Amino acid sequence: MLQLLRSRRSCRHYRVDLPIEDDKIKFCLEAARSAPSACNSQPWRFVIVREEFTRREICAKGFLPGISMPWAVDAPVVVALCADLSLITHKIAPVISNIPYYMIDIGIAGEHFVLAAESLGLGTCWIGWINEKTIRKILSIPSRVRVLSIITLGYPAKTKDQASERLPAEKISFNEKWNGGNK
């Protein structure tokens, strides 16, 4: 498991000549579907975009300005990762706890999706720098559904970059009480 987790990287170079097989997308969706969620509400919704015109439109209009992502258009699949907020759990619970549980749920399901893709030799990249309103319009997504991120999906065009350095466990874990990372 650690090998899979450590091998997963954000892919920004895709093979434009290799479409993604249906069974591989279904496998990734099945992995995401198996994720836990608050009160088993399963708020995740995945919009799978294969059609070139729509992918190009998302890449041209759906990202916020300031960070160029021309590589995204080369991904043969763009996935809009969404949350259905019409579910009672996601309306009432945040009012009481002040915690948006749907965000946690979507993060878990999205990570299941990208890890499943990694296990199949596919590359992915989460993109959170999005214009939600524009993507919702392009994909005809109803207002009760939030678009939280885009995941590009495809076969990597080059070998993966070296892993960026990770903080040691001692810097991210604390015993009993927070000590600000100063152990």
C-alpha positions in Angstrom: 0.0 0.0 0.0 2.8 2.4 0.9 4.4 1.8 -2.5 1.2 2.7 -4.3 0.7 5.8 -2.1 4.3 6.9 -2.7 4.2 6.3 -6.4 1.2 8.6 -7.0 2.2 12.0 -8.5 0.3 14.8 -10.2 0.6 14.1 -13.9 0.9 17.1 -16.2 2.0 15.3 -19.4 -0.5 12.9 -21.0 -0.4 10.7 -24.1 -2.9 12.2 -26.5 -2.9 9.0 -28.6 -4.2 6.7 -26.0 -7.9 6.9 -24.9 -8.9 5.5 -21.5 -10.7 2.2 -21.6 -14.2 2.2 -20.2 -13.4 -0.6 -17.7 -10.6 1.4 -16.2 -12.9 4.4 -15.6 -15.5 2.0 -14.1 -12.8 0.6 -11.8 -11.8 4.1 -10.6 -15.5 4.9 -10.0 -16.0 1.6 -8.1 -13.0 2.5 -5.9 -14.5 6.0 -5.2 -17.9 4.5 -4.6 -16.5 2.3 -1.8 -15.3 5.4 0.2 -16.8 6.1 3.6 -19.0 9.2 4.1 -20.8 11.0 6.9 -23.9 9.0 7.8 -23.2 7.0 4.6 -24.7 9.8 2.6 -22.4 9.3 -0.4 -22.6 12.9 -1.7 -20.0 12.4 -4.4 -20.9 12.8 -8.0 -18.4 12.3 -10.9 -19.0 13.9 -14.3 -16.8 12.0 -16.8 -15.9 14.2 -19.7 -14.4 12.5 -22.8 -15.8 14.7 -25.6 -12.9 16.9 -26.9 -14.9 20.1 -27.4 -16.2 20.0 -23.8 -12.8 19.2 -22.4 -11.3 22.1 -24.3 -14.0 24.4 -23.1 -13.4 23.4 -19.5 -9.7 23.9 -19.9 -10.1 27.3 -21.7 -12.8 28.8 -19.5 -13.1 26.7 -16.3 -9.9 27.5 -14.6 -9.2 30.7 -12.7 -6.7 33.1 -14.2 -3.1 33.4 -13.0 -2.0 29.8 -13.2 -1.5 28.4 -16.7 -2.5 24.8 -17.2 -2.2 24.2 -20.9 -1.3 20.5 -20.3 -4.8 19.8 -19.0 -6.3 19.8 -22.4 -4.1 16.8 -23.4 -5.8 14.6 -20.8 -8.2 12.3 -22.7 -10.6 12.5 -19.7 -11.5 15.3 -17.5 -13.5 14.5 -14.4 -15.6 17.0 -12.5 -15.6 16.0 -8.8 -18.9 17.2 -7.3 -20.9 17.1 -4.1 -24.7 16.8 -4.0 -25.7 19.1 -1.2 -29.4 18.2 -1.3 -28.7 15.4 1.2 -30.0 16.2 4.7 -26.6 15.3 6.3 -24.9 18.0 4.4 -27.5 20.6 5.2 -28.0 20.1 8.9 -24.7 18.7 10.2 -22.6 21.8 9.3 -25.0 24.1 11.0 -24.5 22.2 14.2 -20.8 21.3 14.0 -19.5 24.1 11.7 -17.7 21.3 9.8 -18.6 20.9 6.1 -18.6 17.1 6.1 -19.2 16.9 2.3 -15.7 18.3 1.8 -14.2 15.5 3.8 -16.4 12.9 2.0 -15.4 14.3 -1.4 -11.8 14.3 -0.5 -11.9 10.6 0.5 -13.8 9.6 -2.6 -11.5 11.6 -4.9 -8.4 10.1 -3.4 -9.9 6.6 -3.8 -10.4 7.5 -7.5 -6.9 8.8 -8.1 -5.3 5.9 -6.2 -7.3 3.4 -8.3 -6.1 5.2 -11.4 -2.5 4.9 -10.2 -2.9 1.2 -9.6 -3.9 0.9 -13.3 -0.9 2.8 -14.6 -3.0 6.0 -15.3 -1.9 9.5 -14.4 -4.1 12.0 -12.6 -4.0 15.6 -11.4 -6.3 17.3 -9.0 -7.1 20.9 -10.0 -8.8 23.0 -7.4 -8.1 26.3 -9.2 -11.5 26.3 -10.9 -14.3 28.6 -11.7 -17.2 26.6 -10.3 -19.9 28.6 -11.9 -18.4 28.3 -15.4 -17.9 24.5 -15.1 -21.4 24.1 -13.7 -22.7 25.9 -16.8 -20.6 24.0 -19.3 -21.7 20.7 -17.9 -25.3 21.6 -17.1 -24.8 20.7 -13.4 -27.8 21.7 -11.2 -27.4 24.4 -8.5 -27.8 21.9 -5.6 -24.5 20.3 -6.7 -21.1 21.9 -6.0 -18.2 21.4 -8.4 -15.2 21.1 -6.0 -12.4 20.2 -8.3 -11.3 18.8 -11.7 -9.3 15.6 -12.0 -7.4 15.1 -15.3 -7.0 11.4 -16.2 -4.9 9.7 -18.8 -1.8 7.7 -19.6 1.4 9.5 -18.6 3.5 10.7 -21.5 6.8 10.7 -19.5 8.2 9.1 -16.4 7.1 10.6 -13.2 9.0 13.4 -11.5 10.9 12.6 -8.3 8.8 12.8 -5.2 8.9 16.1 -3.4 10.3 16.0 0.1 7.8 15.1 2.8 7.9 16.3 6.3 9.0 13.6 8.8 6.3 12.0 10.9 7.7 13.8 14.0 6.7 17.1 12.4 3.1 16.1 11.6 2.1 14.1 14.6 1.5 15.1 18.2 1.0 13.2 21.4 -2.1 14.1 23.5 -1.7 17.9 23.0 -0.7 20.2 20.2 2.8 21.4 20.6 3.2 23.3 17.4 5.5 20.8 15.9 8.3 21.4 18.4 9.0 18.1 19.9 
